[in-house]
């Protein structure tokens, strides 16, 4: 293996030049707002500010699943946050999530709005609020939360590690790709072994653990993430593929995948979601056809 550069780290790092890559225009070493921009507010109890990345899709699937169960209080407005344009650094968004990452949710159903950020936190909040997709029996709850936080802890190796260096970095670095590909395949093996013995990730029932893990690892074996299915030999993980195919048959899952999606097939893009009927009338293919 050859070294990609002769770079020697300085004693003290400073940000002096663009670092290249797809997100160089929004990367910076400090937090806080870069501009003033208030967020829109719709008519529903929940206001979601997000994008159809794997972390964003977790929440839209969860909300669509709750609505499918008949929880009308889970109605929501979904507003896109264009992270490539730096909209996550607007003052209104930073007030909801000081970490400037999507998704962020505001519950306006009570006397005082409640902000919730970080996707795992949002899933737990919604599950507890509606009493759905999170077991109450102590052992089952512990199993569900263990797998939820397995995803929270593991996915950065998949996204910020493997995905970045495989798909987005300005140069291909063999060491970085090998390092993170090995870890992602280990994670897939962990999940595959679990799903060899269990219908769903946390047991016999569908839970927020499945909802959290599916957009990342289900998306990987379905070929949606990073164009890396062949590279990672995802056909080797038969139990993960069985589980992913089972989940995509749930009506709420493809609906959740469409919300705040700004790329891909036009029929799968619903930039904003304000009503259940939007899936039939306001996807981008239908909007363009009406021009």
N, C-alpha and C positions, 0 to 999 in steps of 0.2 A: 504494500500500500504506500503510495507516494503522498507527500505533504502537499496540500493544495496551494499553500502560500508560504512565504518566509516571515509571516507576521509574528512579531514578538510583543506581547501585551505590555503597555506602559505600567509604571508603578501606580499611577492613579488614572482611572478611566474618565474621559470626558467625551461628550457628544459633540463632534466637530463637523461631521459631514453626513449626508444621507447614506444609509447603509444598504440601499438597494432592495430589491424584492418588491412584491406586490403591495405591501402596506407601508412603504417607507414614508409616504406623505402624512401618515397619521401616527407613526411611532414617535414617542418622546419620553424622556426620563422623569417627568414630573406629572402630578395629578392636578385636577381642577378644570374649570371651564376655560375654553379659549374664546368663546363668544356668547353673546346673549341670545337666547332663543327659547321662548316658552313652548311647552308641549301642547298639542291639541287635546281636547277632552270631549269624548262622545257621550252617549246617553246611557250606557250600560253600567252595572255595578263595578265591573273590572275594566281598567284601562291598561292595555299591554303595549309596551314600546319595545320592539324586537326586530329580528330578522330571521329568515329561515335557515340559519346555521343549525348544526346539531343541538346546541344548547337552547336556541330559540324554539326549535321544533318540539322539544320536550314539553314546553308549556302549552303550545297550541294543541298538541295531542291531548294533554291532560284536560284542558278546557272543553275540547270537543267530546271527550269521553264522558265528562261530567254532564254535559248537555244531553248526550245520548242516553244517560241514565234517568233523565227527567229533572235534573237540578236546574231549574230556570234561573236561579240566583247566580249561576255561573256565566250568564251572558256577558259578552265582552266586546269591546272595540279594540282592534289590533292595528297599531300604527307602525309603519316601517321606520327603522333607524338605519340610515345608510352609513355603515361604519367606514366604508372606503372613502366617504366624503367628510368624515370627522364629525358627523351629527351626534355621536355619543359624547362629545365634549361641549355640547350646548348647555347653557346654564340650567335649563329646565330638566334635562336628563341627569346632569350631575347632581341635582338636588334629590333625585330619586335614587340614583346609584353613584355614590362618590367614587367608585372604582371604574366608572365609565365603560362598563361592559354590558352587552345585552345578554339575556332579557332583563327587563325591569317591569314590575307590576305595581299598580296602585289599586287598592280595594277602597272604593267609594261607597260601599253599601251601608256604612255606619255614619255616625254624627261627625267623625273626624277621619279624613283619609289616612290609610295605612300604606306605607311603602314597603315593598318586599323586593330584595334583589338577591342574586345568586340563584341559579336554576334549581339546585337541590333544595334550597330553603323555600322557594316558591312552591315546589311540588309538595313538600311537607305541609306548608301553610294551607294549600288548597285541599289536600287530603284530609286534614284535621277539621277544616271548616265544614266540609260536606260529608265527612264520615265515609269516605270511599277510597278504595285502592291502597289502603294502609291498614294492615291487620291490627286488631286491638289486643289479641291474646299475646302475652309477653314474649314467648319464644318466637312466634311467627312475626311479630313486629320487629324483634331484634334481627331476625334473618333478613327481612325486607330492608331495613335501614343499613345493615352491613353491606348488602349488595348495592344499594343506592350510593353509599359513600365509597365503595369499590370503584364505581364509575367516576365519581367526582375526583378521586385521587388518581385514577389510571388514565383517563382521557387526555390530560395534558401531554402525556407521552405520545399519544396517537395524533393529536391535533397540532399543538405547538412544537412537538418534536418531529415525529415522522412526517406528518402532513406538510409542515413548513419546509423541511429540507428536501422532501421528495417533489413537492409541487410548486412551492412559492419562492424559495430562495433564489437569489440571482446567479448562483453557481451550484453545480452538483458536487457535494463533498462526500466522498466515499465513506469516510469514517462516520460522519453524522448519520447518513442514511442507513448504514449497516447497524449502527448502535441502536437506533430507534426502530428499525424494522424487526430486529431481534426481540425487542421488548413488546412490540405490538403483537407479534406472533405468539409470544408467551401469554399475553393477555387473552388472545383469541383461544388459546389452548385451555386456559383457566375456565373461560366461559363455556367452551365446548364440552369439557368434562363435567361441568355442573349441569348443563342441559342434556347430557346423556342420561342423567338420573332424575331429572325434574322436568315437568311439562313447561313451567314458567321458571323464571330465574330464582324467585324466592320460594317456590313450592308449587302447589297445585292451582293457585289462584293468580290472576293477573294483578299486578301491583305497580306502584310508582317506580319500583326497581326496573321492571320491563320498560316502562315509559321513558326512563332516563337512559337506559343502556341502548335501546333500539336505534335512535338516530345516529349514534356513533358506530356501534359494532354491527348492528343490523344493516345500516347504510354501507358499511365497509364490505360486507359479504354480498350485498345486492349490487355492488359496483357503482354506488352513487358518490363515494367519497374519494377524492384525490386521484381518480383514475388508476387505482393501485390494486385492483382485484387480482389481476394476473400476476403482478409482481409479488404479491403476498400469498399466492396460491390459496385463495379463500375456499376453493372447492374442497380442501382438506378438512374443513370444519363443518361436517355434515349436520351436526346437531344445532349449531348456530344458524345455519341456513334453514333448517326445518322450522326453528323458532321464528326467524325473521319472516318467512313465508306465511306462517300462521298469523303473525301480528298484522301484516299488511292487508289481510282479509277483513280486519275489523274496520268498519266504515269510518270511525273517527280518526284512524291513523292516516290514510291518504288525505283526508280533509285537513288535518293538522299540518301535514307536510306542505300544503299549498299556501298557507297563510303567511303573509309577509315575504313570499318568495319573489325575487326580482330577476331571476335568470332561469334558463332552461326552456322547456317547451311552454309556449304561451298558454296552453290549456291548463297547465299546472301552476300558473302564477296568479295569485290573488294578493295584490299589493297591500290592500287594506281590507279588513274584515269588520263589518258592522252589523251584519244580520245573516242568519243561516241561509237566506236566499241568495246571498252574494256568490256562493259557490256555483250557482246555476246561471247567474246573470252578469257577474262582474269580473270573471277571469279575463286575462289580457287578450285572449283570442276573441272573446265576445265583445270587449270594448273596442278593439281595433276594427272588428267587422261592422260596428255601428257608426264609425266615422264617415 
